[in-house]
């Protein structure tokens, strides 16, 4: 069985390293990008199973990158999970409206992070199977 391939998009190196460690510990295969433009390029080249993306990114922010991915036929159904410190009222809705399927807030709960990713993936697969 192949490990789920995660494209992790995060510009903060400490956050990137922590999430990569947690995901790999839980058996995920991880590739990374440091901005929204790289996320678009790597998603098209690597065909990951899911993208975990921060919203505040250089060059191309996460909201814009998610909208562009939804407009790109080869990426339109790719599960997108926002992982962000944007937690004000309305931030979750804004992320979902821009194309994200799910939302995980920072600071991360390191004990539940892998389970939250798995749950978001399961929900996306269920919704795709129902369509």
Secondary structure by P-SEA (a helix, b strand, c coil): cccbbbbbbbccaaaaaaaaaaaaaabbbbbbbccaaaaaaaaaaccccbbbbbcccccccaaaaaaaaaacccccccbbbbbccccccaaaaaaaaaccccccccccccccaaaaaaaaaaaaaaaaaac
